């Protein structure tokens, strides 16, 4: 999950990075909860609701996101699979890649 350096010039779908018109992955770039409201389940509720919405909408086969170490277990508890450390260096790096396959849609789409 990274942006290709030549994303404006590269109009082909051969790059593994960047936007793909025919892509079936939703990339979540940020889910933040104000510190005063953390630990109350708001982030988990928001993510579960979003996952359910994606399962019924038919727009994607999977959800991908980046998370810091202290959030990996939370996301794994919601069905995300850890893919290891990310190469993304945004905001100091230290990110983990996680993916949740939307299996419900896989068998229902054309």
Secondary structure, 3 states (H helix, E strand, C coil): CCCCCCCCCCCCCCCCCCCCCCCCEEEECCCCCCHHHCCCCHHHHHHHHHHHHHHHHCCCCEEEEEECHHHHHHHHHCCCEEEEECCCCHHHCCCEEEEEECHHHHCCCC
